[in-house]
Amino acid sequence: MKRFIYAFCGALCAGVLSFLLVNAFSQWYGPRYIKSDSDINSAFLWSLIFMVFCLILGALFGYRQGRARRV
């Protein structure tokens, strides 16, 4: 159960950080480079892929931390 909690917390932290990064990037990228709906769709798709990748990495990191801290 402890490993699950560590994995969940790691995924949660990574998800929040990736959301903040994507939000900051969209504030910069949107007004400068988005000209059509296709541009919006591709930017949204890449941001979702990035966020899922960060969630997986955060969960793996948390799981490994929970396994390493076994007492």
VOPAGU-2260 file (C-alpha; in pm, 1 decimal, decimal comma):
REM VOPAGU-2260
SITE   aa  ch    i         X         Y         Z
SITE  MET   A    0       0,0       0,0       0,0
SITE  LYS   A    1     290,6     232,6      74,7
SITE  ARG   A    2     428,5     191,4    -277,9
SITE  PHE   A    3      90,2     282,1    -424,0
SITE  ILE   A    4      74,1     599,1    -214,9
SITE  TYR   A    5     427,0     698,1    -320,0
SITE  ALA   A    6     343,0     629,5    -685,9
SITE  PHE   A    7      19,9     828,3    -658,5
SITE  CYS   A    8     194,1    1123,7    -493,8
SITE  GLY   A    9     472,0    1116,1    -753,3
SITE  ALA   A   10     219,7    1112,6   -1037,2
SITE  LEU   A   11      19,5    1391,3    -874,6
SITE  CYS   A   12     325,3    1614,3    -831,0
SITE  ALA   A   13     445,4    1545,8   -1184,3
SITE  GLY   A   14      96,9    1612,0   -1320,7
SITE  VAL   A   15      68,3    1947,3   -1147,2
SITE  LEU   A   16     415,5    2053,6   -1258,9
SITE  SER   A   17     353,5    1944,9   -1618,4
SITE  PHE   A   18      21,0    2131,1   -1619,4
SITE  LEU   A   19     195,3    2448,7   -1502,1
SITE  LEU   A   20     464,8    2408,6   -1768,4
SITE  VAL   A   21     209,3    2348,7   -2044,3
SITE  ASN   A   22       4,2    2645,3   -1927,4
SITE  ALA   A   23     307,5    2876,3   -1929,4
SITE  PHE   A   24     410,9    2746,3   -2271,5
SITE  SER   A   25      61,8    2796,3   -2414,5
SITE  GLN   A   26      54,8    3155,3   -2286,9
SITE  TRP   A   27     374,1    3221,6   -2480,8
SITE  TYR   A   28     312,6    3002,9   -2787,6
SITE  GLY   A   29     -54,8    3075,6   -2852,2
SITE  PRO   A   30     -53,7    3443,5   -2947,6
SITE  ARG   A   31     266,7    3415,9   -3148,5
SITE  TYR   A   32     230,3    3103,5   -3359,6
SITE  ILE   A   33    -127,4    2970,6   -3362,8
SITE  LYS   A   34    -299,5    3080,4   -3681,0
SITE  SER   A   35    -558,7    2808,0   -3745,1
SITE  ASP   A   36    -754,4    2526,5   -3583,5
SITE  SER   A   37    -496,6    2278,6   -3706,9
SITE  ASP   A   38    -227,0    2458,6   -3510,4
SITE  ILE   A   39    -443,1    2449,9   -3198,7
SITE  ASN   A   40    -509,1    2077,6   -3242,1
SITE  SER   A   41    -142,4    1990,1   -3283,0
SITE  ALA   A   42     -36,1    2202,8   -2984,0
SITE  PHE   A   43    -311,0    2046,2   -2770,0
SITE  LEU   A   44    -214,1    1694,0   -2877,1
SITE  TRP   A   45     154,6    1746,7   -2797,8
SITE  SER   A   46      70,6    1900,3   -2460,9
SITE  LEU   A   47    -147,3    1599,7   -2370,8
SITE  ILE   A   48     129,0    1359,6   -2476,0
SITE  PHE   A   49     377,8    1554,6   -2262,6
SITE  MET   A   50     147,2    1550,5   -1960,4
SITE  VAL   A   51      82,2    1174,9   -1984,8
SITE  PHE   A   52     456,0    1111,7   -2019,3
SITE  CYS   A   53     519,4    1321,5   -1706,6
SITE  LEU   A   54     246,6    1135,4   -1516,2
SITE  ILE   A   55     402,8     800,0   -1601,8
SITE  LEU   A   56     751,7     916,6   -1508,4
SITE  GLY   A   57     625,7    1066,7   -1182,7
SITE  ALA   A   58     447,5     744,0   -1089,7
SITE  LEU   A   59     756,5     537,3   -1168,7
SITE  PHE   A   60     977,0     770,3    -966,5
SITE  GLY   A   61     737,7     761,9    -672,1
SITE  TYR   A   62     712,6     383,4    -689,6
SITE  ARG   A   63    1091,2     349,1    -685,8
SITE  GLN   A   64    1114,6     589,4    -390,5
SITE  GLY   A   65     856,0     386,3    -201,5
SITE  ARG   A   66    1044,2      66,3    -273,8
SITE  ALA   A   67    1377,6     219,0    -170,0
SITE  ARG   A   68    1239,6     343,0     163,1
SITE  ARG   A   69    1120,4       2,9     285,0
SITE  VAL   A   70    1199,1     -49,8     649,6
